[in-house]
Amino acid sequence: FTAGEIFMTPEEFHHRIASPSRPLLVYFWAPWCIPCRAMSPHIQDMAAQFDGRVDLIKINADEAPELVHSLNILSIPTLLAYANGELLFRRSGSQNPAALRQIFSAAAGTHTPTAALKPTDRILRAAAGTVLGLLGLSLSGGPNFLLLMAGGVLLFSAIYDRCPIYRAVSARVRAVVRRRSGQ
């Protein structure tokens, strides 16, 4: 796998993504980024496991600001997956080993990536949840717990995929369900 390209101009980058015979995963990181440091060993492990099926390029965001800007990368770590010159998906933020496995599998074409919520969807869900919650509090006759609960669920649906507690609990619940269904 490719793991040493530190600096690329936007032109070099676009030439590189247009030419691979295998899917390409591009990892934008920085030496000062704590989540990047935590993810890097897992990324290397996944790159080794998917060697021959997915190529990996690591790009230091501090040394390629023009490329970062041209790709509209607003936070690091960010992973971009390409196949045949087309962007398949993008993931920003720290990813746990299970999420990295899904990302590499999706890039290799053996797993469909789950769609991330768009910012407008997050805002709409958060706003609707807040309105329902406020409506539940302001109705005459005391708080309406059904509206409060619906507002809370809708508000949580705007952020659940970024909540580390949800990730940890949902992973454990899935493991228990798999274990019980396999018995």
C-alpha positions in Angstrom: 0.0 0.0 0.0 1.0 3.6 -0.5 1.6 5.4 2.7 4.3 8.0 2.3 3.0 10.8 0.1 3.1 13.9 2.3 2.7 16.8 -0.1 0.6 17.0 -3.3 -0.7 19.9 -5.3 -4.4 19.7 -6.3 -3.3 18.8 -9.8 -1.1 15.9 -8.7 -3.9 14.7 -6.4 -6.5 14.7 -9.1 -4.1 12.9 -11.5 -3.4 10.3 -8.7 -7.1 9.6 -8.0 -7.9 9.3 -11.7 -5.2 6.7 -12.4 -5.4 3.9 -9.7 -6.4 0.4 -10.7 -7.6 -0.2 -7.1 -9.9 1.9 -4.9 -8.0 4.7 -3.1 -8.4 5.8 0.5 -6.9 9.2 1.3 -6.2 10.0 5.0 -5.7 13.7 5.9 -3.9 14.0 9.2 -1.6 16.3 11.1 1.2 15.5 13.6 -0.4 17.7 16.3 -3.8 16.0 16.0 -4.5 13.7 18.9 -7.3 11.8 17.2 -5.0 11.3 14.2 -2.3 9.8 16.4 -4.9 7.5 18.0 -6.2 6.4 14.6 -2.9 6.0 12.8 -2.0 2.5 14.1 -5.5 1.2 13.3 -5.3 2.8 9.8 -2.0 1.0 9.2 -3.4 -2.3 10.4 -6.4 -1.9 8.1 -4.2 -0.9 5.2 -2.1 -4.1 5.8 -5.3 -6.2 5.9 -6.7 -4.7 2.7 -3.3 -4.7 0.9 -3.9 -5.4 -2.7 -7.5 -4.4 -2.6 -7.3 -0.7 -1.4 -4.5 1.8 -1.7 -3.8 4.2 1.1 -2.3 7.7 0.8 -1.5 9.7 4.0 -1.4 13.4 3.5 -0.2 15.8 6.2 -2.8 18.6 6.1 -0.3 21.1 7.4 2.0 20.5 4.4 -0.7 20.5 1.8 -3.0 23.5 2.7 -3.9 24.2 -1.0 -5.1 20.6 -1.5 -7.0 20.7 1.9 -8.7 23.9 0.8 -9.5 22.7 -2.7 -11.2 19.5 -1.3 -13.1 21.6 1.3 -11.7 19.6 4.2 -12.8 21.4 7.3 -11.5 19.1 10.0 -9.0 16.4 10.5 -8.8 13.5 10.6 -10.7 13.1 7.3 -10.8 10.0 5.1 -11.8 10.2 1.4 -12.6 7.1 -0.6 -12.2 7.1 -4.4 -12.9 4.5 -7.1 -12.4 5.2 -10.8 -11.7 8.8 -10.1 -15.0 9.4 -8.3 -15.5 10.2 -4.6 -17.4 7.4 -3.0 -17.7 8.9 0.4 -16.0 11.0 3.1 -15.7 10.5 6.8 -14.5 13.2 9.2 -13.5 12.9 12.8 -12.0 10.1 14.9 -13.0 6.6 13.8 -12.8 3.5 16.0 -11.3 0.2 14.6 -14.7 -1.2 13.7 -15.6 2.0 11.8 -12.3 1.9 10.0 -12.9 -1.7 9.0 -16.3 -0.7 7.5 -14.6 2.2 5.7 -11.9 0.0 4.2 -14.6 -2.6 3.3 -16.8 0.0 1.7 -13.8 1.3 -0.3 -13.0 -2.2 -1.4 -16.6 -2.7 -2.5 -17.4 -5.5 0.0 -19.6 -3.4 2.2 -22.0 -0.5 1.6 -21.1 2.6 3.7 -23.7 4.0 6.0 -24.7 7.5 4.9 -23.7 10.3 7.2 -26.3 12.9 8.1 -25.9 16.1 6.1 -25.6 19.3 8.1 -29.0 20.6 7.0 -30.6 17.3 8.2 -28.9 17.7 11.5 -30.1 21.3 11.9 -33.7 20.4 10.9 -33.8 17.5 13.3 -32.4 19.5 16.1 -34.8 22.4 15.4 -37.8 20.1 15.2 -36.8 18.3 18.4 -36.3 21.6 20.2 -39.7 22.9 19.0 -41.4 19.7 20.1 -39.7 19.9 23.5 -40.7 23.5 24.0 -44.2 22.8 22.9 -44.4 19.9 25.4 -43.3 22.2 28.2 -45.6 25.1 27.3 -48.9 23.4 26.9 -51.6 24.2 29.5 -52.3 21.4 31.9 -48.6 20.8 32.7 -45.8 19.2 30.7 -46.8 16.8 28.0 -44.3 13.9 28.4 -45.1 12.4 25.1 -44.1 15.6 23.2 -41.1 15.9 25.5 -40.0 12.4 24.7 -40.6 12.8 21.0 -38.6 16.0 21.0 -35.8 14.4 22.9 -35.6 11.4 20.5 -35.7 13.8 17.5 -33.0 16.0 19.0 -30.8 12.9 19.8 -31.3 11.7 16.2 -29.5 14.8 15.0 -26.3 13.9 16.9 -26.4 10.2 17.7 -23.7 9.2 15.3 -21.3 11.6 16.9 -22.0 10.5 20.5 -19.2 8.3 21.9 -21.6 6.8 24.5 -24.1 5.8 21.8 -21.3 4.2 19.8 -20.1 2.2 22.7 -23.5 1.1 23.9 -24.8 0.3 20.4 -21.7 -1.8 19.7 -22.2 -3.8 22.8 -25.9 -4.3 22.1 -25.2 -5.5 18.6 -22.6 -8.0 20.0 -25.2 -9.3 22.5 -27.8 -9.6 19.8 -25.4 -11.4 17.4 -24.3 -13.8 20.2 -27.9 -14.6 21.1 -29.1 -15.1 17.6 -26.2 -17.4 16.9 -27.0 -19.7 19.8 
